[in-house]
């Protein structure tokens, strides 16, 4: 499991860009306007050039109720609470369960380095398609997945009563 903590320095705002290329580097880059100068046209389309290739970008907003963050991994681990032994009535089933008690899993820490309200997804020569682009489509799918994982339904008494008869 992972936990996100604010960085010691104040996190700023940014707009992440997802480029259609592989860069074998992880970390900040001193990008000058000579190498990266996106423009927004009158029609709202974003265009830029990267290594001689024309790119078009689609802005994907972070949905309301959610927050986009850029995180950095750390070697930190959250301290685990001390396990407490609760007295329980003794029987054979409980004794077996005590022998198989799970140890708490370590919780790693990631530090928040920036926040964002939108992401720009870029593609070669065409605007990324909402239906087929993995990044644009992924935002919608992950939001739907997160909502399903964090929702629950209360069992209705009608269903439980009909199952009894």
C-alpha positions as CSV (number, residue, x, y, z in Angstrom):
1,X,0.0,0.0,0.0
2,X,1.0,3.6,-0.5
3,X,0.2,6.8,1.3
4,X,0.6,10.3,-0.2
5,X,2.0,13.0,2.1
6,X,2.6,16.7,1.2
7,X,6.2,17.6,0.5
8,X,8.2,19.7,2.9
9,X,8.3,22.4,0.3
10,X,5.0,23.9,-0.9
11,X,3.6,22.1,-3.8
12,X,3.0,24.3,-6.8
13,X,0.5,24.1,-9.8
14,X,1.5,22.5,-13.1
15,X,0.1,21.1,-16.3
16,X,1.5,17.6,-17.1
17,X,2.0,16.8,-20.7
18,X,1.8,13.2,-22.0
19,X,4.0,13.0,-25.1
20,X,3.8,10.2,-27.7
21,X,7.4,9.1,-27.3
22,X,9.7,7.3,-24.9
23,X,12.3,9.3,-23.0
24,X,14.8,7.3,-21.0
25,X,15.0,9.9,-18.2
26,X,13.1,10.4,-15.0
27,X,13.4,13.8,-13.4
28,X,13.2,17.5,-14.0
29,X,14.3,19.0,-17.3
30,X,15.4,22.6,-18.0
31,X,13.2,22.8,-21.1
32,X,13.6,26.1,-22.9
33,X,11.2,27.6,-25.4
34,X,13.6,26.5,-28.1
35,X,12.6,22.8,-27.5
36,X,9.0,23.1,-26.2
37,X,6.7,26.0,-27.0
38,X,3.1,24.8,-27.2
39,X,0.6,27.2,-28.8
40,X,-3.2,27.4,-28.5
41,X,-5.0,28.4,-31.7
42,X,-8.1,30.5,-32.0
43,X,-10.1,27.2,-32.3
44,X,-8.8,26.1,-28.9
45,X,-6.5,23.4,-30.5
46,X,-3.0,23.0,-29.0
47,X,-0.1,22.5,-31.3
48,X,3.6,22.1,-30.8
49,X,6.7,20.6,-32.4
50,X,9.0,18.2,-30.7
51,X,12.2,16.9,-32.5
52,X,10.8,18.1,-35.8
53,X,7.4,16.3,-35.5
54,X,4.1,18.2,-35.3
55,X,2.0,17.4,-32.3
56,X,-1.6,18.2,-31.5
57,X,-2.8,18.2,-27.9
58,X,-6.2,17.6,-26.2
59,X,-6.7,19.0,-22.7
60,X,-8.3,16.5,-20.3
61,X,-9.8,18.2,-17.2
62,X,-9.6,16.4,-13.8
63,X,-13.3,15.7,-12.9
64,X,-15.0,17.7,-10.2
65,X,-14.5,16.1,-6.8
66,X,-11.0,14.8,-7.7
67,X,-7.6,16.2,-7.4
68,X,-4.6,15.6,-9.7
69,X,-1.2,15.3,-8.0
70,X,2.4,14.6,-9.2
71,X,4.1,12.4,-6.7
72,X,7.7,11.3,-6.0
73,X,8.6,8.0,-4.5
74,X,10.6,7.9,-1.3
75,X,12.2,5.2,0.9
76,X,10.0,6.2,3.8
77,X,7.6,3.8,5.4
78,X,4.7,4.8,7.7
79,X,5.1,3.6,11.3
80,X,2.9,0.6,12.1
81,X,0.6,0.7,15.2
82,X,1.5,-1.8,17.9
83,X,-0.8,-4.8,17.8
84,X,-3.0,-5.2,20.8
85,X,-4.1,-8.5,22.2
86,X,-7.8,-8.6,22.9
87,X,-9.0,-11.2,25.4
88,X,-11.4,-13.6,23.6
89,X,-13.3,-16.6,24.8
90,X,-11.3,-19.7,24.2
91,X,-12.4,-22.3,21.6
92,X,-10.8,-24.4,18.9
93,X,-11.7,-22.1,16.1
94,X,-10.3,-19.0,17.8
95,X,-7.0,-20.8,18.6
96,X,-6.6,-21.7,14.9
97,X,-7.3,-18.1,13.9
98,X,-4.7,-16.7,16.3
99,X,-2.0,-18.9,14.8
100,X,-2.7,-17.5,11.4
101,X,-2.9,-13.8,12.3
102,X,-1.7,-11.6,9.5
103,X,1.2,-9.2,10.2
104,X,0.4,-5.6,9.0
105,X,1.9,-4.8,5.6
106,X,4.3,-1.9,5.4
107,X,2.8,1.3,3.9
108,X,5.2,3.2,1.6
109,X,5.2,7.0,1.4
110,X,5.0,9.1,-1.7
111,X,5.5,12.8,-1.5
112,X,3.2,15.3,-3.4
113,X,5.4,17.6,-5.5
114,X,2.7,19.4,-7.5
115,X,-1.0,19.7,-8.2
116,X,-2.9,20.0,-11.4
117,X,-6.4,20.6,-12.7
118,X,-5.8,19.3,-16.3
119,X,-3.5,17.2,-18.4
120,X,-2.5,17.7,-22.0
121,X,-2.4,14.5,-24.1
122,X,-0.4,14.9,-27.3
123,X,-0.5,12.8,-30.5
124,X,1.4,13.0,-33.9
125,X,-0.3,15.2,-36.5
126,X,-3.9,14.5,-35.2
127,X,-5.9,15.3,-32.1
128,X,-6.0,12.4,-29.6
129,X,-9.3,10.5,-30.0
130,X,-11.4,10.3,-26.9
131,X,-12.6,6.8,-27.7
132,X,-9.3,5.2,-28.6
133,X,-6.5,7.1,-26.9
134,X,-5.4,5.1,-23.9
135,X,-4.6,8.2,-21.7
136,X,-7.8,10.1,-22.5
137,X,-9.9,7.0,-22.1
138,X,-8.0,5.9,-19.1
139,X,-8.9,8.9,-17.0
140,X,-12.6,8.1,-17.5
141,X,-12.1,4.4,-16.8
142,X,-10.0,5.0,-13.7
143,X,-12.6,7.5,-12.3
144,X,-15.4,5.0,-12.9
145,X,-13.3,2.2,-11.3
146,X,-12.4,4.3,-8.3
147,X,-16.1,5.2,-7.8
148,X,-17.1,1.6,-7.9
149,X,-14.3,0.5,-5.5
150,X,-15.2,3.2,-3.0
151,X,-19.0,2.8,-3.1
152,X,-21.1,0.3,-1.3
153,X,-24.8,-0.6,-1.3
154,X,-26.9,-1.3,1.8
155,X,-28.7,-4.6,1.5
156,X,-32.4,-4.1,1.3
157,X,-34.6,-5.8,3.8
158,X,-36.9,-6.9,1.0
159,X,-34.3,-9.2,-0.6
160,X,-33.3,-10.8,2.7
161,X,-37.0,-11.4,3.7
162,X,-37.8,-13.0,0.3
163,X,-34.7,-15.3,0.6
164,X,-36.0,-16.6,3.9
165,X,-39.3,-17.9,2.5
